[in-house]
Amino acid sequence: MNLHDLEAKCLEFLANTIPADMAHDISHVKRVVNNCSYLTDIEGANLEITLVSAWLHDCVAVAKDSPLRSQGSRLAAAAATDFLSGIDYPSELIPEVYHAIEAHSYTADISPRTLEAQVVQDADRLDSLGAIGIARCMLVGGHLHRPLFDVEDPFCDFREPDDSRFTIDHFYAKLFKLPDTMQTRAGRDEARRRAALMQDYLDQLRAEIL
């Protein structure tokens, strides 16, 4: 099976997946696939593994506030394995896909042990940064009914960030930490560029509200 047909089968499989929130819809998946293709080309990874892993990385939807959140990537990896076992996909690559999917999640805290898993993890995290990262953060905050910021200390100048209460706190609790977690040089370079744009946004927001 060629990659085009494989992608089509993945899309067909994902048609029955209801996203946990609108920041994790099919457009997110497609952006991760694009990021993955970009990083795979630069880093010299196996596209037959990275591309499929990117398409299927969120095939099981677990809400951000679910007690099962830390298990989400393993659940997706298991579902992906079942799906790939039923189509014309090389059986010897399925464990590689399983690991790439289980290791992509920030919450799961699984270290990627292959180049392909590193690429998939970076590709997913890049979509949490930059202009799209800002938009997705706001979508999730709204979905969880969290206020935009703490009116007394919007930018965590005098307190620890608490992104279970305030949307902007997520920048400080997680998003600005992502560039240092990138596994590949290409991912790290792009993450730093995107994080700088996010800091510019917060600087502008500070000027407007304080």
FENURHU-V796451 format. One record per run of one state. SS is the DSSP state (@ for helix, = for strand, . for the rest). FROM is the first residue (numbers start at 0). TO is the last residue. If there is no record, write none. Layout:
# FENURHU-V796451
SS:FROM:TO + SS:FROM:TO
This chain:
# FENURHU-V796451
.:0:1 + @:2:13 + .:14:20 + @:21:23 + .:24:24 + @:25:42 + .:43:45 + @:46:55 + .:56:67 + @:68:84 + .:85:89 + @:90:101 + .:102:113 + @:114:125 + .:126:128 + @:129:142 + .:143:145 + =:146:146 + .:147:164 + =:165:165 + .:166:167 + @:168:172 + .:173:173 + @:174:180 + .:181:183 + @:184:208 + .:209:209
